């Protein structure tokens, strides 16, 4: 459920030089999932841990749902003598980040950009071509100003917005004027790259790590009530299921995914690469609760042997 509910966000960190040979990181990729008959699929689901049925047991320990505070990263503060503040702050000052797939102010891409900016990084974004004019106009007219506010009260600055059309599956199909070349001409190098990915990070992490000492990690996020997710028609059901069955019974916020991305992009995660980090309130660790009230209106086979 968690895998279906969220997208994979690939993160490559350190300081790669964007060249024509690295354009592949901006391309869309595809994956194929094996399909089975509905009866066989539900037979496997019913043999999994039955989560919903134990909910009343755990709820009996507390009559109120716990509250969770939102946390936003801050850039490392400096004292008057120039020394760094104590603790383990996320410091991305002097780093340049490119976040692909930002088209509005309420999705994961925007939240990641905001968290990286809060930690001091310079922000570049790539926007899907059909949404580019609307996004740039809204940004210019101040419609996103409320969402741009950082923890210190300043507004997130986006240095440049690039048109990004990630529809290529093969490197040979990518035109020479692809966004990677444009970014290279404008800035030379970037330090942090964030984009969507359907496949796991293992192979890319090995190749990038051995050849360029670049770290590659993926965030598998839970369901979010973003504009894009609303288009699929049943995002509310996915969120209700997550709240009913995840260990942390709360709705996931985009900021929580942004914070995880800021951590992975920082020196604090210097030994983490090739990993899939689940940011979904723990839903990925649970079995599928096929007796959950969320599924009451679905036509689930009751007798898988017939």
PLY file of the C-alpha trace (Angstrom):
ply
format ascii 1.0
element vertex 306
property float x
property float y
property float z
element edge 305
property int vertex1
property int vertex2
end_header
0.00 0.00 0.00
2.78 2.38 0.90
4.54 1.78 -2.38
1.39 2.45 -4.32
0.52 5.48 -2.26
3.71 7.42 -2.69
6.31 8.21 -5.28
10.02 7.51 -5.16
12.15 10.63 -4.91
15.69 10.03 -6.04
18.40 12.11 -4.43
21.95 12.42 -5.73
24.24 14.42 -3.50
27.79 15.84 -3.40
29.02 17.96 -6.29
28.55 16.39 -9.71
29.28 18.32 -12.88
26.26 18.11 -15.16
27.42 16.92 -18.55
25.82 15.27 -21.53
26.69 11.87 -20.09
24.69 12.58 -16.94
21.49 13.69 -18.61
19.91 10.38 -17.71
19.14 11.65 -14.21
16.57 14.01 -15.67
14.77 11.39 -17.72
11.66 9.54 -16.74
12.03 5.84 -16.11
9.56 3.01 -16.15
9.10 -0.20 -14.23
6.87 -3.21 -14.73
4.95 -4.86 -11.92
3.88 -8.48 -12.14
0.14 -9.02 -12.14
-1.84 -11.93 -10.79
-5.50 -12.86 -10.82
-7.65 -11.00 -8.32
-8.35 -14.18 -6.35
-4.66 -15.07 -6.01
-3.77 -11.52 -5.06
-6.37 -11.38 -2.31
-5.34 -14.83 -1.08
-1.90 -13.43 -0.40
-3.32 -10.32 1.20
-5.51 -12.29 3.58
-2.50 -14.32 4.69
-0.69 -11.11 5.65
-0.87 -9.50 9.06
-4.41 -8.32 9.73
-3.90 -4.80 11.01
-7.35 -3.30 11.26
-8.71 -5.98 13.58
-6.25 -5.12 16.36
-6.86 -1.37 16.30
-9.40 -1.36 19.18
-6.92 -3.22 21.39
-4.23 -0.57 21.05
-6.68 2.31 21.21
-7.92 1.06 24.58
-4.66 2.20 26.16
-5.39 5.84 25.43
-8.58 7.79 24.97
-6.89 10.60 23.04
-4.76 10.54 19.95
-1.19 11.81 20.48
-0.22 15.11 18.94
2.76 15.62 16.66
4.63 18.87 16.18
5.96 19.96 12.82
9.68 20.55 12.63
11.51 22.58 9.99
15.29 22.58 9.52
17.22 25.79 9.96
20.50 26.77 8.39
23.38 26.57 10.85
23.40 29.82 12.80
26.60 31.71 13.48
27.48 33.65 16.59
28.91 37.15 16.53
32.45 35.77 16.49
31.70 33.61 13.43
31.70 30.28 15.26
29.01 27.71 14.50
26.20 26.96 16.89
26.39 23.72 18.92
24.43 20.58 18.16
23.82 18.80 14.86
22.25 21.37 12.57
21.65 20.74 8.88
23.93 23.16 7.09
23.58 23.37 3.30
24.87 26.90 2.85
26.91 27.24 -0.30
25.16 24.25 -1.89
23.05 24.42 -5.03
20.01 22.13 -5.41
17.95 21.25 -8.47
14.48 19.88 -7.69
12.62 18.40 -10.65
8.84 18.24 -10.86
7.77 21.33 -8.90
4.51 22.66 -10.35
2.68 24.11 -7.34
3.16 24.87 -3.66
1.56 21.85 -1.99
3.42 18.81 -3.28
6.51 16.93 -2.18
8.76 18.82 -4.62
7.88 22.20 -3.15
8.30 20.91 0.41
11.73 19.48 -0.39
12.79 22.74 -2.02
11.60 24.65 1.03
13.45 22.43 3.51
16.66 22.64 1.49
16.27 26.43 1.30
15.68 26.58 5.06
19.00 24.79 5.50
20.72 27.40 3.35
20.82 25.84 -0.14
20.30 27.77 -3.37
17.21 26.48 -5.18
16.68 25.70 -8.87
13.53 23.92 -10.00
12.36 22.07 -13.08
8.67 22.38 -13.96
6.59 20.24 -16.29
6.18 22.21 -19.52
2.33 22.34 -19.56
2.37 23.81 -16.03
5.32 26.15 -16.53
3.45 29.36 -17.38
0.94 28.94 -14.55
3.70 28.20 -12.04
5.89 31.14 -13.07
2.92 33.52 -13.15
1.74 32.44 -9.69
5.27 32.80 -8.35
5.70 36.25 -9.88
2.33 37.55 -8.66
2.95 36.45 -5.09
0.35 33.68 -4.93
2.94 31.40 -3.32
4.31 33.97 -0.88
2.56 32.48 2.14
3.97 29.05 1.29
7.44 30.50 0.73
7.87 31.64 4.33
10.87 29.95 5.99
11.37 29.39 9.74
13.41 32.60 10.05
10.62 34.64 8.48
12.31 35.15 5.12
10.87 33.93 1.82
12.29 31.01 -0.11
14.02 32.31 -3.21
13.99 30.26 -6.41
16.99 31.31 -8.46
15.67 29.94 -11.74
12.80 27.85 -13.10
13.55 25.49 -16.00
11.09 23.79 -18.35
11.44 20.06 -17.78
9.86 17.44 -20.01
10.87 14.07 -18.57
9.36 11.80 -21.20
12.48 10.04 -22.43
13.26 6.42 -21.59
16.48 6.16 -23.62
19.49 8.47 -23.49
19.64 8.50 -27.29
16.19 10.14 -27.45
17.14 13.13 -25.30
17.66 16.30 -27.39
20.97 18.12 -27.07
19.30 21.18 -25.57
17.92 19.16 -22.65
17.72 20.99 -19.31
20.94 19.40 -18.02
22.96 21.22 -20.66
21.20 24.50 -19.89
21.85 24.18 -16.16
25.48 23.36 -16.88
25.84 26.50 -18.98
24.14 28.64 -16.34
25.80 27.32 -13.19
28.44 24.75 -14.13
27.72 22.36 -11.28
25.02 21.43 -8.80
25.38 19.76 -5.42
21.96 18.20 -4.84
19.62 16.66 -7.39
16.06 15.57 -6.55
13.76 13.90 -9.07
11.10 11.21 -9.31
12.11 7.64 -10.01
10.19 4.41 -10.45
13.16 2.09 -9.90
15.31 1.46 -6.85
18.59 3.34 -6.26
20.97 0.41 -5.83
22.63 0.24 -9.26
22.85 4.00 -9.68
24.24 4.35 -6.15
26.99 1.83 -6.92
27.98 3.41 -10.22
27.80 7.00 -8.98
29.57 6.15 -5.74
32.45 4.26 -7.33
32.98 6.67 -10.21
32.14 10.06 -8.71
31.70 9.60 -4.93
28.09 10.68 -5.32
25.45 9.40 -2.89
22.07 8.27 -4.24
19.06 7.59 -2.03
15.32 7.28 -2.54
12.43 8.50 -0.39
9.29 6.36 -0.52
6.61 8.69 0.77
3.12 7.92 2.00
-0.12 9.32 0.54
-0.42 13.10 0.36
-3.45 15.20 -0.53
-1.62 17.11 -3.28
-3.21 18.46 -6.45
-1.60 15.72 -8.52
-2.78 12.99 -6.14
-6.36 14.27 -6.21
-6.45 13.51 -9.92
-6.34 9.76 -9.24
-9.71 9.97 -7.52
-9.19 7.87 -4.37
-6.41 9.66 -2.48
-8.79 10.34 0.43
-9.36 6.60 0.83
-5.61 5.98 0.81
-5.06 8.60 3.51
-7.89 7.20 5.65
-6.41 3.72 5.34
-2.98 4.99 6.34
-4.31 6.77 9.43
-6.28 3.67 10.47
-3.42 1.20 10.03
-0.05 2.97 10.33
1.82 2.95 13.66
1.67 6.76 13.76
-2.00 7.60 13.34
-1.78 11.00 11.70
-1.93 12.47 8.24
1.44 12.80 6.54
2.60 16.32 5.74
4.78 17.30 2.80
7.12 19.07 5.23
8.02 15.74 6.81
9.20 14.45 3.45
11.08 17.70 2.89
12.86 17.33 6.22
13.93 13.79 5.36
15.31 15.03 2.05
17.26 17.80 3.77
18.81 15.24 6.11
19.77 12.90 3.26
21.34 15.78 1.34
23.36 16.92 4.33
26.74 15.76 5.69
24.83 14.08 8.52
23.95 11.32 6.02
27.47 11.04 4.59
27.55 7.23 4.92
24.03 6.61 3.58
23.66 5.65 -0.08
21.61 3.15 -2.06
18.89 3.31 0.59
15.11 3.57 0.36
13.90 5.75 3.23
10.22 5.28 4.03
8.49 8.47 5.17
4.96 7.16 5.65
4.24 7.08 9.40
5.43 3.45 9.40
2.74 2.12 7.06
5.31 0.19 4.99
6.09 -2.04 7.98
2.48 -3.18 8.40
0.62 -5.96 6.63
-2.47 -5.22 4.57
-5.57 -4.94 6.75
-8.10 -6.45 4.35
-10.83 -6.27 7.01
-10.29 -2.54 7.43
-13.52 -0.50 7.26
-11.86 1.40 4.43
-12.40 -1.65 2.22
-16.04 -2.25 3.13
-17.38 -1.09 -0.24
-14.88 -3.05 -2.32
-15.76 -6.35 -3.95
-13.15 -8.47 -2.18
-13.47 -12.24 -2.78
-14.45 -13.96 0.46
-13.68 -17.54 -0.53
-10.38 -17.77 -2.38
-10.63 -21.57 -2.80
-13.74 -21.61 -4.97
0 1
1 2
2 3
3 4
4 5
5 6
6 7
7 8
8 9
9 10
10 11
11 12
12 13
13 14
14 15
15 16
16 17
17 18
18 19
19 20
20 21
21 22
22 23
23 24
24 25
25 26
26 27
27 28
28 29
29 30
30 31
31 32
32 33
33 34
34 35
35 36
36 37
37 38
38 39
39 40
40 41
41 42
42 43
43 44
44 45
45 46
46 47
47 48
48 49
49 50
50 51
51 52
52 53
53 54
54 55
55 56
56 57
57 58
58 59
59 60
60 61
61 62
62 63
63 64
64 65
65 66
66 67
67 68
68 69
69 70
70 71
71 72
72 73
73 74
74 75
75 76
76 77
77 78
78 79
79 80
80 81
81 82
82 83
83 84
84 85
85 86
86 87
87 88
88 89
89 90
90 91
91 92
92 93
93 94
94 95
95 96
96 97
97 98
98 99
99 100
100 101
101 102
102 103
103 104
104 105
105 106
106 107
107 108
108 109
109 110
110 111
111 112
112 113
113 114
114 115
115 116
116 117
117 118
118 119
119 120
120 121
121 122
122 123
123 124
124 125
125 126
126 127
127 128
128 129
129 130
130 131
131 132
132 133
133 134
134 135
135 136
136 137
137 138
138 139
139 140
140 141
141 142
142 143
143 144
144 145
145 146
146 147
147 148
148 149
149 150
150 151
151 152
152 153
153 154
154 155
155 156
156 157
157 158
158 159
159 160
160 161
161 162
162 163
163 164
164 165
165 166
166 167
167 168
168 169
169 170
170 171
171 172
172 173
173 174
174 175
175 176
176 177
177 178
178 179
179 180
180 181
181 182
182 183
183 184
184 185
185 186
186 187
187 188
188 189
189 190
190 191
191 192
192 193
193 194
194 195
195 196
196 197
197 198
198 199
199 200
200 201
201 202
202 203
203 204
204 205
205 206
206 207
207 208
208 209
209 210
210 211
211 212
212 213
213 214
214 215
215 216
216 217
217 218
218 219
219 220
220 221
221 222
222 223
223 224
224 225
225 226
226 227
227 228
228 229
229 230
230 231
231 232
232 233
233 234
234 235
235 236
236 237
237 238
238 239
239 240
240 241
241 242
242 243
243 244
244 245
245 246
246 247
247 248
248 249
249 250
250 251
251 252
252 253
253 254
254 255
255 256
256 257
257 258
258 259
259 260
260 261
261 262
262 263
263 264
264 265
265 266
266 267
267 268
268 269
269 270
270 271
271 272
272 273
273 274
274 275
275 276
276 277
277 278
278 279
279 280
280 281
281 282
282 283
283 284
284 285
285 286
286 287
287 288
288 289
289 290
290 291
291 292
292 293
293 294
294 295
295 296
296 297
297 298
298 299
299 300
300 301
301 302
302 303
303 304
304 305
